[in-house]
């Protein structure tokens, strides 16, 4: 089984739209990316929130592709940018590693 994250609305994402992070893979299209908890934790000078895949649509994070470089979290209620972007844990680009939300 592949655990590669594939977004449902890749076209919207690539066009710079803010989208709900619903997934077409892994799973059967019933998962969304969410926050494991709401309060940010600290590691050295980085603040972060761990990611989790859930089958609760209203818990989906909202994201936008920025500067053809990174995925930024956007507050679903206000539409304001959050100071968090996707980050592959410890920059280790290996299968089964985690992706979390990190800010400086």
Contact map, one row per residue, 1 for C-alpha under 8 A:
11100000000000000000000000000000000000000000000000000000000000000000000000000000000000000000000000000000
11110000000000000000000001000000000000000000000000000000000000000000000000000000000000000000000000000000
11111000000000000000000011000000000000000000000000000000000000000000000000000000000000000000000100000000
01111100000000000000000011000000000000000000000000000000000000000000000000000000000000000000000000000000
00111110000000000000001011000000000000000000000000000000000000000000000000000000000000000000000000000000
00011111000000000000001111000000000000000000000000000000000000000000000000000000000000000000000000000000
00001111110000000000111110000000000000000000000000000000000000000000000000000000000000000000000000000000
00000111110000000000111100001000000000000000000000000000000000000000000000000000000000000000000000000000
00000011111110000010010000000000000000000000000000000000000000000000000000000000000000000000000000000000
00000011111111000000000000000000000000000000000000000000000000000000000000000000000000000000000000000000
00000000111111100000000000000000000000000000000000000000000000000000000000000000000000000000000000000000
00000000111111111110000000000000000000000000000000000000000000000000000000000000000000000000000000000000
00000000111111111110000000000000000000000000000000000000000000111000000000000000000000000000000000000000
00000000011111111000000000000000000000000000000000000000000000001000000000000000000000000000000000000000
00000000001111111000000000000000000000000000000000000000000000000000000000000000000000000000000000000000
00000000000111111100000000000000000000000000000000000000000000011100000000000000000000000000000000000000
00000000000111111110000000000000000000000000000000000000000000011000000000000000000000000000000000000000
00000000000110011111000000000000000000000000000000000000000001111000000001000000000000000000000000000000
00000000100110001111100000000000000000000000000000000000000001110000000000000000000000000000000000000000
00000000000000000111110000000000000000000000000000000000000111100000000000000000000000000000000000000000
00000011000000000011111000000001110000000000000000000000000111100000000000000000000000000000000000000000
00000011100000000001111100001111100000000000000000000000100100000000000000000000000000000000000000000000
00001111000000000000111111101111100000000000000000000000000000000000000000000000000000000000000000000000
00000111000000000000011111111110000000000000000000000000000000000000000000000000000000000000000000000000
00111110000000000000001111111010000000000000000000000000000000000000000000000000000000000000000000000000
01111100000000000000001111111010000000000000000000000000000000000000000000000000000000000000000000000000
00000000000000000000001111111110000000000000000000000000000000000000000000000000000000000000000000000000
00000000000000000000000111111110000000000000000000000000000000000000000000000000000000000000000000000000
00000001000000000000011111111110000000000000000000000000000000000000000000000000000000000000000000000000
00000000000000000000011100111111000000000000000000000010000000000000000000000000000000000000000000000000
00000000000000000000011111111111100000000000000000001111100000000000000000000000000000000000000000000000
00000000000000000000111000000111110000000000000000001111101110000000000000000000000000000000000000000000
00000000000000000000111000000011111000000000000000111100001110000000000000000000000000000000000000000000
00000000000000000000100000000001111100000000000000111100001110000000000000000000000000000000000000000000
00000000000000000000000000000000111111000000000011110000001010000000000000000000000000000000000000000000
00000000000000000000000000000000011111000000000011110000000000000000000000000000000000000000000000000000
00000000000000000000000000000000001111110000000011000000000000000000000000000000000000000000000000000000
00000000000000000000000000000000001111110000000010000000000000000000000000000000000000000000000000000000
00000000000000000000000000000000000011111000000010000000000000000000000000000000000000000000000000000000
00000000000000000000000000000000000011111100001110000000000000000000000000000000000000000000000000000000
00000000000000000000000000000000000000111110001110000000000000000000000000000000000000000000000000000000
00000000000000000000000000000000000000011111111100000000000000000000000000000000000000000000000000000000
00000000000000000000000000000000000000001111111100000000000000000000000000000000000000000000000000000000
00000000000000000000000000000000000000000111110000000000000000000000000000000000000000000000000000000000
00000000000000000000000000000000000000000111111000000000000000000000000000000000000000000000000000000001
00000000000000000000000000000000000000000111111100000000000000000000000000000000000000000000000000000111
00000000000000000000000000000000000000011110111110000000000000000000000000000000000000000000000000000111
00000000000000000000000000000000000000011110011111000000000000000000000000000000000100000000000000011110
00000000000000000000000000000000001111111000001111100000000000000000000000000000000000000000000000011100
00000000000000000000000000000000001110000000000111110000000000000000000000000000000000000000000000111000
00000000000000000000000000000000111100000000000011111000000000000000000000000000000000000000000001111000
00000000000000000000000000000000111100000000000001111100000000000000000000000000000000000000000000000000
00000000000000000000000000000011110000000000000000111110000000000000000000000000000000000000000000000000
00000000000000000000000000000011110000000000000000011111101100000000000000000000000000000000000000000000
00000000000000000000000000000111000000000000000000001111100000000000000000000000000000000000000000000000
00000000000000000000000000000011000000000000000000000111111100000000000000000000000000000000000000000000
00000000000000000000010000000011000000000000000000000111111100000000000000000000000000000000000000000000
00000000000000000000000000000000000000000000000000000001111100000000000000000000000000000000000000000000
00000000000000000000000000000001111000000000000000000101111110000000000000000000000000000000000000000000
00000000000000000001110000000001110000000000000000000101111111000000000000000000000000000000000000000000
00000000000000000001100000000001111000000000000000000000001111100000000011110000000000000000000000000000
00000000000000000111100000000000000000000000000000000000000111110000000011110000000000000000000000000000
00000000000010000111100000000000000000000000000000000000000011111000001111000000000000000000000000000000
00000000000010011110000000000000000000000000000000000000000001111100001111000000000000000000000000000000
00000000000011011100000000000000000000000000000000000000000000111111111100000000000000000000000000000000
00000000000000010000000000000000000000000000000000000000000000011111111100000000000000000000000000000000
00000000000000000000000000000000000000000000000000000000000000001111110000000000000000000000000000000000
00000000000000000000000000000000000000000000000000000000000000001111110000000000000000000000000000000000
00000000000000000000000000000000000000000000000000000000000000001111111000000000000000000000000000000000
00000000000000000000000000000000000000000000000000000000000000001111111100000000000011000000000000000000
00000000000000000000000000000000000000000000000000000000000000111100111110000000000011000000000000000000
00000000000000000000000000000000000000000000000000000000000000111100011111000000111111000000000000000000
00000000000000000000000000000000000000000000000000000000000011110000001111100000111111000000000000001000
00000000000000000100000000000000000000000000000000000000000011110000000111110011110000000000000000000000
00000000000000000000000000000000000000000000000000000000000011000000000011111111110000000000000000000000
00000000000000000000000000000000000000000000000000000000000011000000000001111111000000000000000000000000
00000000000000000000000000000000000000000000000000000000000000000000000000111110000000000000000000000000
00000000000000000000000000000000000000000000000000000000000000000000000000111111000000000000000000000000
00000000000000000000000000000000000000000000000000000000000000000000000001111111100000000000000000000000
00000000000000000000000000000000000000000000000000000000000000000000000001110111110000000000000000000000
00000000000000000000000000000000000000000000000000000000000000000000000111100011111000000000000000000000
00000000000000000000000000000000000000000000000000000000000000000000000111100001111100000000000000000000
00000000000000000000000000000000000000000000000000000000000000000000000110000000111110000000000000000111
00000000000000000000000000000000000000000000000100000000000000000000000110000000011111000000000000001110
00000000000000000000000000000000000000000000000000000000000000000000011110000000001111100000000000001110
00000000000000000000000000000000000000000000000000000000000000000000011110000000000111110000000000111100
00000000000000000000000000000000000000000000000000000000000000000000000000000000000011111010000000111100
00000000000000000000000000000000000000000000000000000000000000000000000000000000000001111111100011110000
00000000000000000000000000000000000000000000000000000000000000000000000000000000000000111111000011110000
00000000000000000000000000000000000000000000000000000000000000000000000000000000000000011111000000000000
00000000000000000000000000000000000000000000000000000000000000000000000000000000000000111111100000000000
00000000000000000000000000000000000000000000000000000000000000000000000000000000000000011111110010000000
00000000000000000000000000000000000000000000000000000000000000000000000000000000000000010011111010000000
00000000000000000000000000000000000000000000000000000000000000000000000000000000000000000001111110000000
00000000000000000000000000000000000000000000000000000000000000000000000000000000000000000000111110000000
00100000000000000000000000000000000000000000000000000000000000000000000000000000000000000000011111000000
00000000000000000000000000000000000000000000000000000000000000000000000000000000000000011001111111100000
00000000000000000000000000000000000000000000000000100000000000000000000000000000000000011000000111110000
00000000000000000000000000000000000000000000000001100000000000000000000000000000000001111000000011111000
00000000000000000000000000000000000000000000000111100000000000000000000000000000000001111000000001111100
00000000000000000000000000000000000000000000000111100000000000000000000010000000000111100000000000111110
00000000000000000000000000000000000000000000011110000000000000000000000000000000001111100000000000011111
00000000000000000000000000000000000000000000011100000000000000000000000000000000001110000000000000001111
00000000000000000000000000000000000000000000111000000000000000000000000000000000001000000000000000000111
